[in-house]
Each structure stands twice: as C-alpha cells, then as structure tokens.
Amino acid sequence: MIRSWIAAITFGLMSVSYEHAYAKDLPDFTELAEKHGAEVVNISVTQSMHAEAAPFQGFPGMPDDDQMQEFFKRFGIPGFPGGPGGPGQPPADYKTQSLGSGFIISSDGYILTNAHVVNEADEVIVKLFDKREFKAKIIGADKRTDVALVKIEATGLPKATFGDPTKLKVGEWVAAIGSPFGLENTMTAGIVSAKGRALPQENFVPFIQTDVAINPGNSGGPLYNLAGEVVGINSQIYSRTGGSVGLSFAIPIDVAIDVSNQLKATGKITRGWLGIAIQEITKELAESFGMKNTNGALVAGVEKNGPADKGGLEPGDVIIKFDGKPIITSGDLPRAVGATKPGKIAAVEVMRKGSSKMLNIGIGEMPNEAVAEVAPGKPVPPKVEVNRLGLTLKEVTPQQRKKLGSKNGLVVIEAVGTVAQAGIRRGDVILGLNNTEVQSLEQFNKQVANFAAGKTIALLVLRGDATLYVPVKVPTSK
C-alpha cells in the first residue's frame, strides 16, 4: 500500500514537473493581442448581383408546402419561390455581402487586404477595433499577388509594423488576427510549416505556409511573428470542407508592400516580362538534356518577337541565373523577372546543349491580356505506321504551320505504350526533340531510331496554347 502511495505521489510530481516545463516552452500571445489587435480591421463588402428567372427545382428532402414557400417569400431569397427571379417573379437585382479582414499600414487610413476580398465591390465598409465604421475607397488591386490597397478618411490610427519574412524559420511560432465567419478580432496561432511555397497559377508569390487556423473571413488579415511584426497577409487555405485543416498560405509582407507602393503611386502594377513558357526540370528531363542536376527553369516556349526571342533565348535553354540571381527552381524565375523594371538590360545565364551561354536581354513590360491562342487544329489521320516510341504522327498543314510562326510540327494522331504513359496524347503537336526543332516526320523518326533503348529523351509538345517538355524513355522495340 505504502509503495503504491509513493509511486502515485512520484508520478504526480513528475506530471506536474512535465506540465510546468511544457507550459514554460509555449509562447504567450496575450501581449501581442493587446498591443496589436487594434491594427486589424473588419471589411464588409457589398456587391450587386442579377437573378435570372428560372423554374425552381427544389432540393431533395425539402418539404414542398405553403409554409416553406412563405419562408422563401418572407426572406426574399433570390431564385426561390416568392423570391426575386423565382417562379412567377421577374428577374431582379439583389445585393450580396461578404466579409474579410485587413490591417492598417499608415495612421492616415491606408489599409492592406486581399484583392479577392474587394474584387468587384460596389461598397466597402471598414470597421475598426473601436467599432467606428468608414466607407473605404479602393486605391487599387492586383489579382496576380492577391493584394489590394484601400483608404479610409481617418487620422491618428494605430498602424502595423513590418517584419522580415526572409528571416522566418520553419517551426517558428506565428499568429493570425482576423474575422473568421464574421467573428471580429479572433486570434489563432500555429507555426511556419514551409517557406517559398509555389501554388498553381500563383507563380509571383513565394507563399508562407502555416498550420494557423484560417477560415472564411480571415482573408486579408495579418500574420504576426512573436515580436508583433506583420510578416504576411493570410490569403488562401487548402480545404475539402471549406474550413481550416491546417494548410494555410500567406503572402510575404515584402511582396505586399512593394505592390501597395505601386498601387498608391500609380494605381496599377508594372512588371517585367520575358515572353516565355517555362517548366520545372524533373530528374528525367535533366537526364535527357545531359544535366548534372535539376536546377534552373526550362524554357518550353518563346513568344515570337517578344523580349526573350529578340534577346536570343531558345526552347530547350535552361535559365540558371537571371540578373545575378541564381534560379534554383522554375518558380524563382517569374518572381525575379516580375520584380525587374521594364527596359532594363538583364544578364541571363543559360545552359544550351551542355554549355553555358550568357545573354543580354531587354526586359519588356508584362501585358495585361494573355497572348493569342495557338491551336493545332483537327487533322485527318493519315495512313502511317506507329513509330518506335508508339506514336502515330502527321506533319502540320501549311495553315497550322502559319499559326505556329512558320515552324514545323508533328500532330499526334495516336499515342500508345510508353509514350502514352509519359503523358503524350492525341492532339498534341511535337515541336522538338531534346534541343532540336522538328523538321519533318522522316527526320524525327530517324532521330528516334538512333537512340539507345532505355535512354530518356525530351519531347517539346504544344498543347492548346502552352508548350512543355515531356520526358519519354525509349522502349526496346515498337
């Protein structure tokens, strides 16, 4: 019995000691909340929508009775019985409201938030920590970085201080303040999960990934380090449910400040532009180009008469350094080029057919609209045999060649076996093999026949309006 008591007391003391030590290691966010909560604002956006008249189909399991219809009619829900645009009602405009967050960056009322928070807004209302409300003016918004700058007519406001996101370390504690689901000045905390994260269609922002709980309404709010400095703007989450699952992404504050300065000065963003399509270098592509590593950005396409074309860049070049900055991954290049002032002559180091080459390229200004689409057309399948790679090909027509900028190409009629597994599919247009442009079907098949079985080659493929290199391993037979 005595032994049991001693064991219990010893275990209890160990537990208390462990909990005390564990508690000492945890950060205290109370001071951060008290000192910096007033810098964060709630943003309410009103937008006009148009309801189209359409028959109401109902919902599975919803009672079809007079009480339910009266409910819809009373609350005026668009598109439903009794509501604007519902059965028996004419189409009508109606208002929608959405919520977001932001933070004050100057005492005279400039506020940073996300572009998607204020996009197409008819009215933006900013609510401060002290409950005062102001109608805000949108100074400018940049969809590519998802940063917007708004202004309210107020003075003497508490403003945020900025930290250096490049000094953040993975595992470091960070905190967010915002209005998730409209719950104002809510603080959540977590750690930095990764840095420099590239997301699809978001190659101008090296996102900070965290496991901080971010939910709808947090968008545009600040991400703080423990010193109370803003290091990012909470922008996106990855979720299959719409709620936080611990995958949140913030725009580094240095990127946001650069954008806001341009918006404040001119109301728009000016970015450098090369006029190329690039892709990541995989191990297989590196092997096909005879490279020792996967560093760099592979040039998959060059726009005719664009800055890169005039500067001598070619498809198949691997950009390893731009304006003195090493290019480790393909995502490094758009950020480096975008941050370069148009008109500047930039030194670009490339690997071309195994040798290093220096080019001096005049940087252009990124156009607002996408370039015109180049389509391969719909060729009639010819009566040709499957080549060694498992491809049935046809040379492009003169009309298609004109669309390709007078270049030759081979239209994929069918892809089977290894080449199909690599991702080549019907309708693709093959423009090159490794560093060599396609001249004819006969020349292409002769080149393929000379490769040793098991060797990885790279096919330059046009798919829609995008070009990319696809690594393909040469099979032992057809």
Buried (B, 14 or more C-beta within 10 A) or exposed (E): EEEEEEEEEEEEEEEEEEEEEEEEEEEEBEEBBEEBBBBBBBBBBEBEEEBEBEEBEEEEEEEEEEEBBEBBBEEBBBBBBBBBBBBEBEBBEBEEEBBBBBBBBBEEBBBBBBBBBBBEBEEBBBBBBEEEEBEBEBBBBBEBBBBBBBBBEBEEBBBBEBBEBEEBEEEBBBBBBBBBEEEBBBBBBBEBBEBBBBBEEBBBBBBBBBBBBBBBBBBBBBBBBBEBBBBBBBBBBEBEEEEBBBBBBBBBBBBBBBBBEBBBEEEEBEBBBBBBBBBBBBEBBBBBBEBEEBBBBBBBBBBEEBBBBBBBBBBBBBBBBBBEBEBBBBBBBBBBBBBBEBEEEBEBBBBBEEEEBEBEBBBBEBEEEEEEEBBBEEBEEEEBEBBBBBBBBBBBBEEBBEBBEEBBBBBBBBBBBBBBEBBBBEBBBBBBBBBEBBEEBEBBBEBBEEBEEEEBBBBBBBBEEEBBBBBBBBBEEE
